[in-house]
Amino acid sequence: MEKHLILGVHITDRMVHAGEVQNILTKFGSCIRTRLGLHDVTAQGGSPNGVMILECIGKESVFNDLSDALSKIAGIEVKKMVFDHP
């Protein structure tokens, strides 16, 4: 059975890092099944920080490559969750 591969991505200063993050997501697009972006919005506008949840499919090595690529960007923190099915 396939594992559930989830990345939690905390992005600081979204406006500065958005282009680089998007390039990586596009490069690894074939392994991203679900993408959910969360950030605070106020009357003054959006928050400079945000969290993204990525559900990945395919080989765990590609999942790890995606995590590593995102982690190399300054201001990005990545947490992995891997759920095995017995």
C-alpha positions, 0 to 999 in steps of 0.5 A: 500500500502507498504511504501518505506523504505530507509536507508542512511548509512554513514560509516567512516573507511570502512576497519575497520567496513566492517566486522561488517556491512556485518554481520548485512546486512547478518542478515537482508538480507531478508528485503533488496531489493536494496543495493547501495554502493558509495565511492570515488576512486582515483589513490591511492585507495579507500576512507576510507569513504563511503555511502550506500543506502538500500531499505528495504521491509517488516515490518517497525519494522524490518527496525527499528531493522536494523537501530538500529543495524547499528547505534550501530557501532562506526563511522556509521551514519544512516538516515531513509527515509519513504515514505507513499503512500496515 
